[in-house]
C-alpha cells in the first residue's frame, strides 16, 4: 500500500484521516532527486513510495479549482512542483499545511492590493497632471 515518504509524516493509504491525495515520485531524475532531498530520504525509494498532498501548497496544482468544484476527478500537480510544506516531530503536518496555505494566500492578496493601490495613485496623478496642463 502507498505511504508518504516525507519526514515526520505518518499518512498512508489505509490511514488517511486528513483525506490527503498521494502523488507518485516524478520520473525525471533531477526532479525526483529534489523531491527525495526535500523529504529527507536517500535516493532509491521503492515504487510504492508517495508524497501526500499535505506537503504541497495550493499554487503547486494545475487543476485545484476544477477538482474542488467537482469538474476533475483528482488534483494534478504542476510539472515543476516540489514538496515544500513539512512538519517537525512535535507539530503535525496538517497544522503546518493549514498555516502555510493561509499565509501564502494572505501574502498574494496583500501584494495584489498594494499593486492596485499604487496603480490607482499613478492614474490619479496622471489625470491631475493632464487636467492641469489643459487648464493652462
C-alpha positions as CSV (number, residue, x, y, z in Angstrom):
1,X,0.0,0.0,0.0
2,X,1.2,3.6,-0.7
3,X,2.6,5.7,2.1
4,X,4.0,9.2,2.4
5,X,7.8,9.2,2.5
6,X,8.1,12.8,3.9
7,X,10.0,13.0,7.2
8,X,7.7,13.1,10.2
9,X,4.6,12.3,8.1
10,X,2.5,9.2,9.0
11,X,0.0,9.4,6.2
12,X,-0.7,6.2,4.5
13,X,-3.4,5.0,2.1
14,X,-5.1,2.9,4.8
15,X,-4.5,5.6,7.5
16,X,-5.6,8.8,5.9
17,X,-7.6,10.9,8.4
18,X,-7.0,14.2,6.5
19,X,-8.2,12.8,3.2
20,X,-4.9,13.6,1.5
21,X,-4.0,12.5,-2.0
22,X,-0.9,10.6,-2.7
23,X,1.4,11.6,-5.6
24,X,3.9,9.3,-7.3
25,X,7.5,10.4,-7.4
26,X,8.4,12.1,-10.7
27,X,10.0,10.1,-13.5
28,X,12.5,12.8,-14.3
29,X,15.7,12.1,-12.4
30,X,16.6,15.7,-11.4
31,X,13.1,16.4,-10.1
32,X,12.9,13.0,-8.3
33,X,16.2,13.8,-6.5
34,X,14.8,17.2,-5.4
35,X,11.6,15.5,-4.0
36,X,13.7,12.9,-2.1
37,X,16.1,15.6,-0.8
38,X,13.2,17.8,0.4
39,X,11.5,14.8,2.0
40,X,14.8,13.8,3.8
41,X,15.1,10.5,2.1
42,X,18.0,8.8,0.2
43,X,17.7,8.0,-3.5
44,X,16.3,4.7,-4.5
45,X,12.8,4.6,-2.9
46,X,10.5,1.8,-3.9
47,X,7.6,2.0,-6.3
48,X,5.0,2.3,-3.5
49,X,6.6,5.4,-2.1
50,X,4.4,8.5,-2.5
51,X,4.3,12.1,-1.2
52,X,0.9,13.2,0.2
53,X,-0.9,16.4,-0.8
54,X,-0.2,17.9,2.7
55,X,3.3,18.7,1.5
56,X,2.3,20.9,-1.4
57,X,0.9,24.4,-1.5
58,X,-2.3,25.3,-3.4
59,X,-0.1,27.0,-6.1
60,X,1.6,23.7,-6.8
61,X,-1.6,22.3,-8.5
62,X,-2.7,22.8,-12.1
63,X,-6.4,22.0,-11.6
64,X,-7.2,22.6,-8.0
65,X,-10.2,24.8,-8.6
66,X,-11.7,22.3,-11.0
67,X,-11.1,19.5,-8.6
68,X,-12.7,21.4,-5.7
69,X,-15.7,22.3,-7.8
70,X,-16.2,18.7,-8.9
71,X,-15.1,19.0,-12.5
72,X,-11.9,17.0,-12.1
73,X,-11.6,13.5,-10.5
74,X,-8.2,14.1,-8.9
75,X,-5.8,17.1,-8.3
76,X,-2.9,17.2,-10.7
77,X,0.5,18.7,-9.8
78,X,2.3,21.2,-12.0
79,X,5.3,19.5,-13.8
80,X,7.7,21.6,-11.8
81,X,6.1,21.2,-8.4
82,X,8.3,20.2,-5.4
83,X,7.1,19.4,-1.9
84,X,7.7,22.4,0.4
85,X,5.5,22.0,3.4
86,X,6.9,19.9,6.2
87,X,6.3,19.4,9.9
88,X,8.5,18.7,12.8
89,X,8.3,15.8,15.3
90,X,6.1,17.9,17.7
91,X,3.9,19.7,15.1
92,X,1.5,17.7,12.9
93,X,1.9,18.3,9.2
94,X,-1.9,19.2,8.9
95,X,-1.3,22.2,11.1
96,X,1.8,23.3,9.1
97,X,-0.1,22.8,5.8
98,X,-3.1,24.8,7.0
99,X,-0.9,27.7,8.2
100,X,1.2,27.7,5.0
101,X,-1.8,27.8,2.8
102,X,-3.4,30.8,4.5
103,X,-0.2,32.7,4.9
104,X,0.6,32.3,1.2
105,X,-2.8,33.4,0.2
106,X,-2.6,36.3,2.5
107,X,0.7,37.4,1.0
108,X,-0.7,37.2,-2.5
109,X,-3.8,39.2,-1.6
110,X,-1.7,41.8,0.2
111,X,0.7,42.1,-2.8
112,X,-2.3,42.4,-5.2
113,X,-4.0,45.1,-3.1
114,X,-0.6,47.0,-2.9
115,X,-0.2,46.8,-6.6
116,X,-3.8,48.0,-7.2
117,X,-3.3,51.0,-4.8
118,X,-0.1,52.0,-6.5
119,X,-1.7,51.7,-9.9
120,X,-4.6,53.9,-8.8
121,X,-2.3,56.5,-7.4
122,X,-0.4,56.6,-10.6
123,X,-3.6,57.0,-12.7
124,X,-4.8,59.8,-10.4
125,X,-1.6,61.7,-10.6
126,X,-1.5,61.3,-14.4
127,X,-5.1,62.5,-14.6
128,X,-4.4,65.5,-12.4
129,X,-1.4,66.4,-14.4
130,X,-3.4,66.3,-17.7
131,X,-6.1,68.4,-16.1
132,X,-3.6,71.0,-15.0
133,X,-1.9,71.1,-18.4
134,X,-5.3,71.5,-20.2
135,X,-6.3,74.4,-17.9
136,X,-3.1,76.3,-18.6
